[in-house]
Amino acid sequence: MADDLYGDEIYTLTDEDGNENQFELIGNREIDGSTYLALVPIDDNEEEEYVILKVELDDDGEESLVTINDDDEFDRVADIFDDELFGTVDYDDDI
C-alpha cells in the first residue's frame, strides 16, 4: 500500500456523529514506519481540500484509519503530502 500515489480507491468513513461520507484516495506514504493516507471528499460540498489519516491495527489485527492527534506529526506528514501532491511551481522555467 505504501509509496503509491494517486489511487482510485473509494473509502466510506463514519464520523463521530454516525454520518457516512465517501472519500477518494489521492495518495499514501509510509513515513517513519507508519502508513498515512491522503483522501479527498467525493461530495463537492465539503469544505476540506483533503484529509490525512493514519493506518493502525486494531485489537483484531485489522487495519483501521485514525486521525492524527499529535500536531507535530500531522504537520510533518501534511508537509510531505503537500510537496508530493501539489509540488512547487517554478515560474522561471521556459515552457
MOPAC internal coordinates of N, CA, C and O (Angstrom, degrees):
PM7 1SCF
backbone

  N    0.0000 0     0.00 0     0.00 0    0    0    0
  C    1.4386 1     0.00 0     0.00 0    1    0    0
  C    1.5195 1   110.67 1     0.00 0    2    1    0
  O    1.2310 1   119.31 1   141.32 1    3    2    1
  N    1.3143 1   118.93 1   -38.68 1    3    2    1
  C    1.4566 1   121.30 1  -175.03 1    5    3    2
  C    1.5216 1   110.95 1   -71.72 1    6    5    3
  O    1.2310 1   121.85 1   -23.62 1    7    6    5
  N    1.3165 1   114.07 1   156.38 1    7    6    5
  C    1.4591 1   123.76 1   176.21 1    9    7    6
  C    1.5160 1   114.33 1    70.03 1   10    9    7
  O    1.2310 1   118.82 1  -165.98 1   11   10    9
  N    1.3226 1   119.86 1    14.02 1   11   10    9
  C    1.4547 1   122.39 1   171.76 1   13   11   10
  C    1.5202 1   107.55 1  -102.27 1   14   13   11
  O    1.2310 1   120.80 1   -38.69 1   15   14   13
  N    1.3211 1   116.08 1   141.31 1   15   14   13
  C    1.4577 1   119.60 1  -178.23 1   17   15   14
  C    1.5156 1   108.75 1  -126.60 1   18   17   15
  O    1.2310 1   120.47 1   -38.28 1   19   18   17
  N    1.3042 1   116.70 1   141.72 1   19   18   17
  C    1.4530 1   124.27 1   178.43 1   21   19   18
  C    1.5216 1   111.88 1    65.91 1   22   21   19
  O    1.2310 1   121.23 1  -103.47 1   23   22   21
  N    1.3110 1   115.24 1    76.53 1   23   22   21
  C    1.4484 1   120.73 1   177.40 1   25   23   22
  C    1.5113 1   109.71 1   -97.39 1   26   25   23
  O    1.2310 1   120.82 1    -1.88 1   27   26   25
  N    1.3074 1   116.04 1   178.12 1   27   26   25
  C    1.4550 1   120.08 1   175.84 1   29   27   26
  C    1.5209 1   109.82 1  -125.37 1   30   29   27
  O    1.2310 1   121.10 1  -150.14 1   31   30   29
  N    1.3217 1   115.49 1    29.86 1   31   30   29
  C    1.4551 1   120.73 1   179.56 1   33   31   30
  C    1.5288 1   109.52 1   -83.59 1   34   33   31
  O    1.2310 1   121.24 1   -37.70 1   35   34   33
  N    1.3324 1   115.24 1   142.30 1   35   34   33
  C    1.4596 1   121.79 1   178.47 1   37   35   34
  C    1.5243 1   108.37 1  -111.53 1   38   37   35
  O    1.2310 1   120.98 1   -48.21 1   39   38   37
  N    1.3293 1   115.73 1   131.79 1   39   38   37
  C    1.4562 1   122.26 1   178.83 1   41   39   38
  C    1.5209 1   108.25 1  -117.69 1   42   41   39
  O    1.2310 1   120.70 1   -42.95 1   43   42   41
  N    1.3276 1   116.26 1   137.05 1   43   42   41
  C    1.4556 1   121.44 1   172.73 1   45   43   42
  C    1.5215 1   106.79 1  -103.65 1   46   45   43
  O    1.2310 1   120.91 1   -63.25 1   47   46   45
  N    1.3261 1   115.86 1   116.75 1   47   46   45
  C    1.4571 1   121.80 1  -177.45 1   49   47   46
  C    1.5174 1   109.60 1  -111.42 1   50   49   47
  O    1.2310 1   121.08 1   -36.43 1   51   50   49
  N    1.3153 1   115.54 1   143.57 1   51   50   49
  C    1.4558 1   121.76 1   178.34 1   53   51   50
  C    1.5148 1   108.71 1  -108.68 1   54   53   51
  O    1.2310 1   120.66 1   -54.12 1   55   54   53
  N    1.3438 1   116.35 1   125.88 1   55   54   53
  C    1.4664 1   119.72 1  -179.91 1   57   55   54
  C    1.5303 1   110.55 1   -83.37 1   58   57   55
  O    1.2310 1   121.09 1     0.21 1   59   58   57
  N    1.3370 1   115.52 1  -179.79 1   59   58   57
  C    1.4644 1   120.34 1  -176.11 1   61   59   58
  C    1.5280 1   113.42 1   -65.79 1   62   61   59
  O    1.2310 1   119.97 1   164.26 1   63   62   61
  N    1.3525 1   117.66 1   -15.74 1   63   62   61
  C    1.4558 1   121.49 1   177.91 1   65   63   62
  C    1.5244 1   112.24 1   -95.14 1   66   65   63
  O    1.2310 1   120.36 1  -177.81 1   67   66   65
  N    1.3473 1   116.91 1     2.19 1   67   66   65
  C    1.4577 1   120.75 1   179.59 1   69   67   66
  C    1.5167 1   114.22 1    87.46 1   70   69   67
  O    1.2310 1   119.96 1  -175.28 1   71   70   69
  N    1.3299 1   117.68 1     4.72 1   71   70   69
  C    1.4602 1   121.24 1   179.33 1   73   71   70
  C    1.5314 1   109.96 1   -81.47 1   74   73   71
  O    1.2310 1   121.16 1   -45.30 1   75   74   73
  N    1.3276 1   115.39 1   134.70 1   75   74   73
  C    1.4608 1   120.25 1   179.02 1   77   75   74
  C    1.5284 1   109.63 1   -97.43 1   78   77   75
  O    1.2310 1   121.01 1   -44.48 1   79   78   77
  N    1.3305 1   115.66 1   135.52 1   79   78   77
  C    1.4578 1   122.27 1   177.27 1   81   79   78
  C    1.5130 1   108.41 1  -134.09 1   82   81   79
  O    1.2310 1   120.81 1   -32.62 1   83   82   81
  N    1.3310 1   116.05 1   147.38 1   83   82   81
  C    1.4512 1   120.15 1   179.68 1   85   83   82
  C    1.5252 1   110.20 1  -101.22 1   86   85   83
  O    1.2310 1   121.51 1   -39.55 1   87   86   85
  N    1.3366 1   114.72 1   140.45 1   87   86   85
  C    1.4514 1   122.59 1  -179.23 1   89   87   86
  C    1.5184 1   108.86 1  -131.95 1   90   89   87
  O    1.2310 1   120.96 1   -33.25 1   91   90   89
  N    1.3242 1   115.77 1   146.75 1   91   90   89
  C    1.4572 1   121.25 1   175.37 1   93   91   90
  C    1.5210 1   108.97 1  -104.59 1   94   93   91
  O    1.2310 1   121.11 1   -44.12 1   95   94   93
  N    1.3119 1   115.49 1   135.88 1   95   94   93
  C    1.4526 1   121.43 1   177.44 1   97   95   94
  C    1.5236 1   109.14 1   -71.67 1   98   97   95
  O    1.2310 1   120.48 1   -54.58 1   99   98   97
  N    1.3452 1   116.69 1   125.42 1   99   98   97
  C    1.4597 1   119.83 1   176.85 1  101   99   98
  C    1.5269 1   111.34 1  -112.54 1  102  101   99
  O    1.2310 1   120.31 1   169.02 1  103  102  101
  N    1.3220 1   117.01 1   -10.98 1  103  102  101
  C    1.4504 1   119.35 1   176.74 1  105  103  102
  C    1.5094 1   111.56 1  -179.52 1  106  105  103
  O    1.2310 1   121.09 1   -23.97 1  107  106  105
  N    1.3306 1   115.51 1   156.03 1  107  106  105
  C    1.4593 1   120.51 1   172.93 1  109  107  106
  C    1.5107 1   108.37 1  -146.60 1  110  109  107
  O    1.2310 1   121.34 1   -29.17 1  111  110  109
  N    1.3014 1   115.05 1   150.83 1  111  110  109
  C    1.4579 1   121.39 1  -177.65 1  113  111  110
  C    1.5150 1   109.88 1  -147.11 1  114  113  111
  O    1.2310 1   121.70 1   -35.00 1  115  114  113
  N    1.3363 1   114.35 1   145.00 1  115  114  113
  C    1.4601 1   120.13 1   169.31 1  117  115  114
  C    1.5217 1   106.15 1   -98.27 1  118  117  115
  O    1.2310 1   121.08 1   -57.41 1  119  118  117
  N    1.3180 1   115.53 1   122.59 1  119  118  117
  C    1.4594 1   121.88 1  -177.34 1  121  119  118
  C    1.5198 1   107.80 1  -131.94 1  122  121  119
  O    1.2310 1   120.80 1   -59.30 1  123  122  121
  N    1.3167 1   116.07 1   120.70 1  123  122  121
  C    1.4686 1   121.98 1   179.21 1  125  123  122
  C    1.5218 1   112.49 1    52.28 1  126  125  123
  O    1.2310 1   120.41 1  -140.75 1  127  126  125
  N    1.3296 1   116.82 1    39.25 1  127  126  125
  C    1.4558 1   121.52 1   175.64 1  129  127  126
  C    1.5187 1   115.57 1    85.12 1  130  129  127
  O    1.2310 1   119.78 1   179.28 1  131  130  129
  N    1.3275 1   118.02 1    -0.72 1  131  130  129
  C    1.4649 1   121.65 1   177.55 1  133  131  130
  C    1.5210 1   109.00 1  -116.36 1  134  133  131
  O    1.2310 1   120.86 1   -30.63 1  135  134  133
  N    1.3386 1   115.95 1   149.37 1  135  134  133
  C    1.4552 1   121.09 1   178.84 1  137  135  134
  C    1.5245 1   109.28 1  -103.35 1  138  137  135
  O    1.2310 1   121.54 1   -44.97 1  139  138  137
  N    1.3355 1   114.67 1   135.03 1  139  138  137
  C    1.4634 1   122.09 1  -179.48 1  141  139  138
  C    1.5259 1   108.63 1  -124.79 1  142  141  139
  O    1.2310 1   120.74 1   -36.70 1  143  142  141
  N    1.3418 1   116.19 1   143.30 1  143  142  141
  C    1.4602 1   121.99 1   177.83 1  145  143  142
  C    1.5170 1   109.46 1  -117.10 1  146  145  143
  O    1.2310 1   120.76 1   -41.82 1  147  146  145
  N    1.3240 1   116.15 1   138.18 1  147  146  145
  C    1.4618 1   122.41 1   171.29 1  149  147  146
  C    1.5217 1   106.32 1  -104.68 1  150  149  147
  O    1.2310 1   120.74 1   -55.73 1  151  150  149
  N    1.3214 1   116.19 1   124.27 1  151  150  149
  C    1.4611 1   122.13 1  -175.52 1  153  151  150
  C    1.5250 1   109.60 1  -127.78 1  154  153  151
  O    1.2310 1   120.65 1   -39.52 1  155  154  153
  N    1.3046 1   116.37 1   140.48 1  155  154  153
  C    1.4585 1   121.58 1   177.01 1  157  155  154
  C    1.5283 1   108.14 1  -113.21 1  158  157  155
  O    1.2310 1   120.27 1   -43.25 1  159  158  157
  N    1.3481 1   117.08 1   136.75 1  159  158  157
  C    1.4682 1   119.09 1   179.08 1  161  159  158
  C    1.5212 1   110.70 1   -64.09 1  162  161  159
  O    1.2310 1   120.59 1   -40.73 1  163  162  161
  N    1.3194 1   116.47 1   139.27 1  163  162  161
  C    1.4615 1   120.87 1   177.13 1  165  163  162
  C    1.5181 1   110.08 1   -75.74 1  166  165  163
  O    1.2310 1   120.43 1   146.21 1  167  166  165
  N    1.3259 1   116.78 1   -33.79 1  167  166  165
  C    1.4617 1   122.10 1   179.28 1  169  167  166
  C    1.5242 1   108.61 1   -71.37 1  170  169  167
  O    1.2310 1   120.34 1   -63.16 1  171  170  169
  N    1.3262 1   116.96 1   116.84 1  171  170  169
  C    1.4662 1   121.64 1  -177.58 1  173  171  170
  C    1.5198 1   113.11 1   -65.25 1  174  173  171
  O    1.2310 1   119.69 1   166.35 1  175  174  173
  N    1.3279 1   118.19 1   -13.65 1  175  174  173
  C    1.4583 1   120.66 1  -178.87 1  177  175  174
  C    1.5208 1   112.66 1   -80.61 1  178  177  175
  O    1.2310 1   119.92 1   172.81 1  179  178  177
  N    1.3186 1   117.76 1    -7.19 1  179  178  177
  C    1.4583 1   121.39 1   179.36 1  181  179  178
  C    1.5191 1   110.02 1   -68.23 1  182  181  179
  O    1.2310 1   120.21 1   -35.85 1  183  182  181
  N    1.3340 1   117.21 1   144.15 1  183  182  181
  C    1.4477 1   122.29 1  -179.46 1  185  183  182
  C    1.5249 1   112.40 1   -84.11 1  186  185  183
  O    1.2310 1   119.80 1   159.38 1  187  186  185
  N    1.3263 1   117.99 1   -20.62 1  187  186  185
  C    1.4534 1   121.47 1  -174.86 1  189  187  186
  C    1.5220 1   111.44 1   -79.75 1  190  189  187
  O    1.2310 1   120.59 1   -38.62 1  191  190  189
  N    1.3618 1   116.48 1   141.38 1  191  190  189
  C    1.4569 1   120.45 1   173.49 1  193  191  190
  C    1.5170 1   108.66 1   -69.78 1  194  193  191
  O    1.2310 1   120.81 1   122.56 1  195  194  193
  N    1.3328 1   116.05 1   -57.44 1  195  194  193
  C    1.4538 1   121.83 1   174.71 1  197  195  194
  C    1.5212 1   108.52 1  -157.80 1  198  197  195
  O    1.2310 1   121.45 1   -18.64 1  199  198  197
  N    1.3212 1   114.83 1   161.36 1  199  198  197
  C    1.4614 1   120.56 1   178.34 1  201  199  198
  C    1.5231 1   108.36 1  -116.69 1  202  201  199
  O    1.2310 1   121.21 1   -26.98 1  203  202  201
  N    1.3174 1   115.29 1   153.02 1  203  202  201
  C    1.4584 1   121.27 1   176.32 1  205  203  202
  C    1.5145 1   107.75 1  -118.93 1  206  205  203
  O    1.2310 1   120.66 1   -53.88 1  207  206  205
  N    1.3212 1   116.35 1   126.12 1  207  206  205
  C    1.4505 1   121.92 1   178.70 1  209  207  206
  C    1.5208 1   109.38 1  -124.47 1  210  209  207
  O    1.2310 1   121.19 1   -26.75 1  211  210  209
  N    1.3075 1   115.33 1   153.25 1  211  210  209
  C    1.4605 1   122.45 1  -179.84 1  213  211  210
  C    1.5216 1   108.86 1  -102.47 1  214  213  211
  O    1.2310 1   120.66 1   -41.07 1  215  214  213
  N    1.3320 1   116.35 1   138.93 1  215  214  213
  C    1.4655 1   121.48 1   177.08 1  217  215  214
  C    1.5235 1   107.91 1   -89.30 1  218  217  215
  O    1.2310 1   121.07 1   -55.88 1  219  218  217
  N    1.3337 1   115.56 1   124.12 1  219  218  217
  C    1.4645 1   121.44 1   176.42 1  221  219  218
  C    1.5158 1   108.93 1  -131.22 1  222  221  219
  O    1.2310 1   120.79 1   -23.63 1  223  222  221
  N    1.3146 1   116.10 1   156.37 1  223  222  221
  C    1.4598 1   121.13 1   175.83 1  225  223  222
  C    1.5210 1   109.07 1   -90.88 1  226  225  223
  O    1.2310 1   120.90 1   -46.40 1  227  226  225
  N    1.3447 1   115.89 1   133.60 1  227  226  225
  C    1.4572 1   118.86 1   177.00 1  229  227  226
  C    1.5256 1   109.64 1   -83.88 1  230  229  227
  O    1.2310 1   120.24 1     6.34 1  231  230  229
  N    1.3236 1   117.14 1  -173.66 1  231  230  229
  C    1.4656 1   121.80 1  -177.04 1  233  231  230
  C    1.5278 1   113.09 1   -62.26 1  234  233  231
  O    1.2310 1   120.36 1   155.58 1  235  234  233
  N    1.3421 1   116.92 1   -24.42 1  235  234  233
  C    1.4602 1   121.63 1   179.93 1  237  235  234
  C    1.5282 1   112.62 1   -92.01 1  238  237  235
  O    1.2310 1   120.68 1  -176.78 1  239  238  237
  N    1.3273 1   116.31 1     3.22 1  239  238  237
  C    1.4591 1   120.17 1  -178.86 1  241  239  238
  C    1.5182 1   113.92 1    82.31 1  242  241  239
  O    1.2310 1   120.38 1  -171.82 1  243  242  241
  N    1.3267 1   116.88 1     8.18 1  243  242  241
  C    1.4610 1   121.96 1   178.79 1  245  243  242
  C    1.5246 1   109.56 1   -88.09 1  246  245  243
  O    1.2310 1   120.66 1   -35.53 1  247  246  245
  N    1.3343 1   116.34 1   144.47 1  247  246  245
  C    1.4550 1   120.72 1   177.30 1  249  247  246
  C    1.5214 1   110.06 1   -72.09 1  250  249  247
  O    1.2310 1   121.06 1   -42.20 1  251  250  249
  N    1.3207 1   115.58 1   137.80 1  251  250  249
  C    1.4541 1   121.00 1   173.01 1  253  251  250
  C    1.5226 1   108.21 1  -137.00 1  254  253  251
  O    1.2310 1   120.72 1   -25.04 1  255  254  253
  N    1.3155 1   116.23 1   154.96 1  255  254  253
  C    1.4575 1   122.04 1   179.84 1  257  255  254
  C    1.5194 1   108.80 1  -100.94 1  258  257  255
  O    1.2310 1   120.80 1   -49.86 1  259  258  257
  N    1.3279 1   116.07 1   130.14 1  259  258  257
  C    1.4605 1   121.08 1  -178.17 1  261  259  258
  C    1.5227 1   109.52 1  -128.98 1  262  261  259
  O    1.2310 1   121.23 1   -26.35 1  263  262  261
  N    1.3184 1   115.25 1   153.65 1  263  262  261
  C    1.4588 1   119.73 1   175.88 1  265  263  262
  C    1.5246 1   109.07 1   -73.63 1  266  265  263
  O    1.2310 1   120.91 1   -25.25 1  267  266  265
  N    1.3096 1   115.86 1   154.75 1  267  266  265
  C    1.4568 1   122.06 1   179.53 1  269  267  266
  C    1.5218 1   107.00 1   -93.13 1  270  269  267
  O    1.2310 1   120.36 1   -68.57 1  271  270  269
  N    1.3322 1   116.93 1   111.43 1  271  270  269
  C    1.4574 1   121.51 1  -175.89 1  273  271  270
  C    1.5214 1   113.65 1   -86.66 1  274  273  271
  O    1.2310 1   119.87 1   158.16 1  275  274  273
  N    1.3171 1   117.86 1   -21.84 1  275  274  273
  C    1.4534 1   122.02 1  -179.17 1  277  275  274
  C    1.5361 1   108.94 1   -83.83 1  278  277  275
  O    1.2310 1   120.31 1   -61.52 1  279  278  277
  N    1.3377 1   117.02 1   118.48 1  279  278  277
  C    1.4610 1   121.50 1  -176.40 1  281  279  278
  C    1.5202 1   112.65 1   -61.27 1  282  281  279
  O    1.2310 1   120.03 1   138.77 1  283  282  281
  N    1.3322 1   117.56 1   -41.23 1  283  282  281
  C    1.4590 1   120.51 1  -179.68 1  285  283  282
  C    1.5248 1   111.33 1   -64.66 1  286  285  283
  O    1.2310 1   120.85 1   137.14 1  287  286  285
  N    1.3430 1   115.99 1   -42.86 1  287  286  285
  C    1.4645 1   120.47 1   178.34 1  289  287  286
  C    1.5252 1   109.90 1   -62.67 1  290  289  287
  O    1.2310 1   120.62 1   134.58 1  291  290  289
  N    1.3287 1   116.42 1   -45.42 1  291  290  289
  C    1.4638 1   120.25 1  -179.38 1  293  291  290
  C    1.5286 1   111.07 1   -61.06 1  294  293  291
  O    1.2310 1   120.29 1   132.74 1  295  294  293
  N    1.3319 1   117.06 1   -47.26 1  295  294  293
  C    1.4644 1   120.95 1  -178.74 1  297  295  294
  C    1.5240 1   111.35 1   -60.22 1  298  297  295
  O    1.2310 1   120.51 1   137.46 1  299  298  297
  N    1.3250 1   116.62 1   -42.54 1  299  298  297
  C    1.4618 1   121.65 1  -179.80 1  301  299  298
  C    1.5292 1   110.81 1   -62.91 1  302  301  299
  O    1.2310 1   120.56 1   133.51 1  303  302  301
  N    1.3272 1   116.54 1   -46.49 1  303  302  301
  C    1.4622 1   121.42 1  -178.91 1  305  303  302
  C    1.5323 1   110.37 1   -69.07 1  306  305  303
  O    1.2310 1   120.15 1   138.94 1  307  306  305
  N    1.3231 1   117.33 1   -41.06 1  307  306  305
  C    1.4679 1   121.29 1   179.47 1  309  307  306
  C    1.5249 1   110.78 1   -62.04 1  310  309  307
  O    1.2310 1   120.13 1   140.05 1  311  310  309
  N    1.3217 1   117.36 1   -39.95 1  311  310  309
  C    1.4679 1   120.57 1   177.85 1  313  311  310
  C    1.5267 1   110.88 1   -61.19 1  314  313  311
  O    1.2310 1   120.40 1   138.69 1  315  314  313
  N    1.3257 1   116.84 1   -41.31 1  315  314  313
  C    1.4645 1   120.49 1   179.38 1  317  315  314
  C    1.5172 1   110.48 1   -64.51 1  318  317  315
  O    1.2310 1   119.99 1   133.64 1  319  318  317
  N    1.3373 1   117.62 1   -46.36 1  319  318  317
  C    1.4603 1   120.19 1   178.90 1  321  319  318
  C    1.5231 1   110.90 1   -64.53 1  322  321  319
  O    1.2310 1   119.87 1   138.46 1  323  322  321
  N    1.3290 1   117.85 1   -41.54 1  323  322  321
  C    1.4623 1   120.21 1   178.97 1  325  323  322
  C    1.5229 1   110.72 1   -58.09 1  326  325  323
  O    1.2310 1   120.45 1   134.26 1  327  326  325
  N    1.3236 1   116.74 1   -45.74 1  327  326  325
  C    1.4658 1   120.99 1  -179.88 1  329  327  326
  C    1.5221 1   111.42 1   -63.88 1  330  329  327
  O    1.2310 1   120.19 1   137.58 1  331  330  329
  N    1.3313 1   117.25 1   -42.42 1  331  330  329
  C    1.4597 1   120.81 1  -175.17 1  333  331  330
  C    1.5211 1   113.02 1   -80.10 1  334  333  331
  O    1.2310 1   120.16 1   142.37 1  335  334  333
  N    1.3258 1   117.30 1   -37.63 1  335  334  333
  C    1.4593 1   120.21 1  -177.75 1  337  335  334
  C    1.5199 1   111.98 1   -79.79 1  338  337  335
  O    1.2310 1   120.63 1   139.84 1  339  338  337
  N    1.3130 1   116.40 1   -40.16 1  339  338  337
  C    1.4522 1   119.92 1  -172.76 1  341  339  338
  C    1.5156 1   112.73 1  -112.79 1  342  341  339
  O    1.2310 1   120.67 1   159.49 1  343  342  341
  N    1.3409 1   116.32 1   -20.51 1  343  342  341
  C    1.4595 1   121.26 1   176.03 1  345  343  342
  C    1.5151 1   112.41 1    56.15 1  346  345  343
  O    1.2310 1   121.96 1     9.96 1  347  346  345
  N    1.2819 1   113.84 1  -170.04 1  347  346  345
  C    1.4563 1   120.19 1   176.43 1  349  347  346
  C    1.5152 1   108.14 1  -121.17 1  350  349  347
  O    1.2310 1   121.20 1   -34.25 1  351  350  349
  N    1.2937 1   115.31 1   145.75 1  351  350  349
  C    1.4567 1   121.25 1  -179.57 1  353  351  350
  C    1.5181 1   107.70 1  -101.36 1  354  353  351
  O    1.2310 1   120.69 1   -51.93 1  355  354  353
  N    1.3270 1   116.29 1   128.07 1  355  354  353
  C    1.4502 1   121.19 1   176.56 1  357  355  354
  C    1.5171 1   108.01 1  -101.90 1  358  357  355
  O    1.2310 1   120.84 1   -76.71 1  359  358  357
  N    1.3328 1   116.00 1   103.29 1  359  358  357
  C    1.4424 1   121.09 1  -175.59 1  361  359  358
  C    1.5293 1   113.07 1   -76.49 1  362  361  359
  O    1.2310 1   120.06 1   173.86 1  363  362  361
  N    1.3212 1   117.48 1    -6.14 1  363  362  361
  C    1.4529 1   120.98 1   178.89 1  365  363  362
  C    1.5180 1   112.77 1   -85.12 1  366  365  363
  O    1.2310 1   119.74 1   166.53 1  367  366  365
  N    1.3289 1   118.11 1   -13.47 1  367  366  365
  C    1.4654 1   121.38 1   179.18 1  369  367  366
  C    1.5204 1   110.34 1   -72.66 1  370  369  367
  O    1.2310 1   121.12 1   -37.82 1  371  370  369
  N    1.3283 1   115.47 1   142.18 1  371  370  369
  C    1.4694 1   120.48 1   175.23 1  373  371  370
  C    1.5165 1   109.05 1   -74.19 1  374  373  371
  O    1.2310 1   120.89 1   -36.93 1  375  374  373
  N    1.2894 1   115.90 1   143.07 1  375  374  373
  C    1.4697 1   120.55 1  -179.87 1  377  375  374
  C    1.4996 1   109.83 1   -94.61 1  378  377  375
  O    1.2310 1   120.10 1   180.00 1  379  378  377

